[in-house]
């Protein structure tokens, strides 16, 4: 009699995970295409040194503003750099920032939200005021303010994007924790003296994971767009290192000489952001159907 519940508890999460994966990635041809696109871009980013035909930083006065040809599939820019190679290497920065920042923000924001929602009182008021303060600024404006203070650099961009996304995760985690905290199984665990960390890890976090995962999948696309915007403004990834945002910025200064950097980088951002949004919408419909209505 005691073995059956244990078996169910261990098998249910596995079957639920398989159901989500099957529904999201195999249940809709559109999401299958989106997942394939994301997979291709990730492979391109990982294998950039092997795929890129040229050094993305190599300049040549003999190949300035060349139109697409057999040697340069997307032409060259005003410095003679191969546009395709820069797009391939630029995908590394964009995807790294787009995936890492929401993941870190989810961990920090969920920790703050769960702490505030579970303990309440002074802790809840302090965390809520901090969240309200950060939410008072739009994400892009908040990122610009912090980036102007910290300057460029890989880890500074990660910090900026993470801080910009933490308030949203904290707010969702706090609201979900307040609801789960009132459930009978949580109250029963408290009444029998189960330790607080155990209650949070075993009962609170698993039951609020769905909206957090949904938010994280949706905000990967937002992080890519935000990093591109910062790089376009000149306070993100610093030239000559390629990023889709600064490739567009460089191309804007030379739009009549070679429009291909703008076309290539703009198309890459559009396709990747749209693919992540489609995956995020599919995950939301499966994990949090009420939140999507």
N, C-alpha and C positions, 0 to 999 in steps of 0.2 A: 504493500500500500504506500509505502514512503518513497519507493523508487519511481513511481509514475509521475508525480509532479516535477521531480528533478529532471526526468527525461524530457518532459514538455518544455521546461524552462530553457534547456540547452538547445533543443531543436527548433523552438519557435523563432528565435532571432535569425537562425540560419535560413529557415524557410521564408521568413519575411524579407530578408536581404535578397534571396534569390528571386522572390516575387517582384520586388522593386526593380532589380536589374533587368529581369525579363520584360516587365511592363514598359519600362522607360526606353530601353535600348532595342528591344525586339518587337514591341507592340505597335509601333508607328513608323512607317517608312521615312517620314520627315525627320524624326529624332535619330533614326539610324544613319541618315545622311549627315546630320549635324555631328553625331558622334564620330563618324568616319573623317569628317573635315578636321575636327579637333585632334584626332589621333594622327592625321597626316601632319598637321602643324607642329605637334609635339615631337614627332619623329624628325621633322626638318630642323627644329631647334636643337635637338640632341646631336644630330649628325651634321650640323652646320659646317664644321671644318672639312668633312668629306664630300659634302654636296656642293658647297659654294665654288663656282668656277674660278673666282679671283679673290685676292685679298681685299676685304671691304674698305681698308684704309689706304690702299695703294692709289696714288694719283699719277696722272700722266697728261701733259699738255698736248700730246698727240691724239688723245681720244676724248676731247672735251665735247659734250653735247652730241654724242653720236646717237642716231636713232636706232631702234631695234634691228638687230642683224643676227646672223648665225653665230658670230663671236660674242655679242652682247645681246642676250634675248630681250632685255628691257632697256637697252641703251645705256648711256652713261650720263653723269650729272655735270655740273659746271666745273668740277675739279678732275674730270676724267675717271671717276670711280664707277665701277660696275654697279648698276642699280639693283640687279637681281641678287648679287652677293650681299649687298647692304641690307636688303629686305630679309634675306635668309638669316643673317646674323642679328638683325633687329628683332626677329621673332623670339630670340632667346630672352632679351630684356623684357619684352612685353609680356610673355607668358610667365616668366619667373615672378615678375611683380604682380601679375594678375592672379596667380594661384597662391603665392606665399602670403601676401598681405591679407586677403580674406580669411585664410586659415589661421593666421596669428590673431587677427581681430576676433574671430569666432572663439578662440580659447580665452582671450583676455575678457572680451565682452560677456561671454557666458559665465565666467567666474564672478565677475562683478554683479551681473544680474541675479544669479542664483544666490549669492551672498546677501544681496539686498532683499530679495524676495523671501528668503527663508528666515533670516534673523529679524528683519523689520527694525522698527525703532530708529535709533540714531544712525545706525549703519545704512538703513534704507534711505533716510533723508539725505545723508551725505552723498551716496551714490546717485540718487535721483537728481540732486542739484548739479552734480558733475555732468551727468548725461544731458540735462537741460541746457547747461552752459555750452557743451559741444554741439548740441543740436541747433543752437541759435544761429550757427554759421552753416551755410551750404557747404557741401563736401568739397567742392572745388576751391571755394574761398578759404576754407579752413586749411586745405592742403597748401595753398599759395602762401598763407600767413606763416605756417610752420616751416615750409621750405625756404622762405625768404630769411628766416632766422637761422636755420641749420645749414643752408647751402646745399649744393649738389652732392652726389655720391650714392653708391649702391644702397648702403644701409640707411642713409638718410631718407631715401625714397621709400624704402620698406617701412620705416618708422612713420613717415607722413601718411602713407596709404592706410597703415594699420590704425593709426589714431582716428583717421577720417571715418573708418567703418566700425570702430568699437561701440559708439553710442547706439547704433541700430541693433547690434547683437545684444547689448546689455538690456535694452528696453524690451526686446522680445523674450529674452531669458527671464527677466524679472516678472513679466506678466504671466508667462507660462508657469513659473515656480509658484506664484501666488495661487494659481488654480490647482496645481498638483498638490500643494501643501494641505489643501482641505480634503483630500481624498481619504477614505477610511483606512486604507492600508498604511498610509503615512502616519496618521494619528495613532493607529495600533502599534506601529513600530516605536513611536515616541513613548507611548504609555508603558511598553514593556522594557524600556530602558536601552534601546538600541542606540549606539553612539551616533552623534550628529554626522561625522564624516561618512559613516557607513550608510546612513539614510540618504545623504546627498548623492553619493556615488551609485548606490544600488537602486534607489527609488526615484529620486528627483531627476537626475541627469538623463537616464534612459528614456524617461517619459516626456522630456522636453526636447529631445534630440531632433525630432522631425522638423519643426519650424526652423531650428538652427541650421540644419542641413539644407533646407530649401533656401533660406536666406543666403547661405554661403555660395550655393551654386548660381544664384541670380547675381550676386555681387562680384563674381569673378569677371563678368563682362564689364561691370562698372569700374573695376580696378584697372582693367586694360584701357578703357576710355580715359580714365583720370590720369593714368601715367602718360598716355599719348598727349593729353592736353597740357600737362606740366612740361613735357619735353618740347612741345610746340612753342610754349611760352619762353623756353630757354632756361627753366629752373628744374628740369628733370634730368634725364640722361644727357650728359655733356658731350658735344661734338669733340673729336671726330668719331667717337664710339656710336654705332648706329642704333637707333630706336625708331619705331614707326612714326612717332611724334616728331622727332627732329629731322627725319627724312622728309616729311611733309613741309616742315619749316624751311629746310634748305631748298626744296623744290619750288616753294612759293616765291623765293627770291630769284628764281631762274625759270619761271613758268613758261616764258616765250622761247627760251633756249631748249629746254627739255622738260615736257610735262610728265614724263614717265615716272619719276619719283612720287609725285602726288597721286597719280593714278594707281600705281602699284601699292603704295603704303595705305592709301585710302581704301582700296579694295580689300586688302588684307585685314585691316581693322574691322571693316563692315562684315566680312564673312565670319571672322572669329567671334566677334561680339554677338552676331545674330545666332551663330551655332550654340554658344554658351547660353543665350537667352532661351532658345528652344529647349535645350536640355534642362535648364532651370525650371521652365514652365511645366515640363513633363514630370520632373521630380516633385514639384509642388502639387500637381494634380493627384499624384499617387500617395504621397506622405501626408499632405495637409489639404484635402479636398475642400474642406469648409473655408480655409483661408484664401483659396483661389476664387471663391464665388463672390 
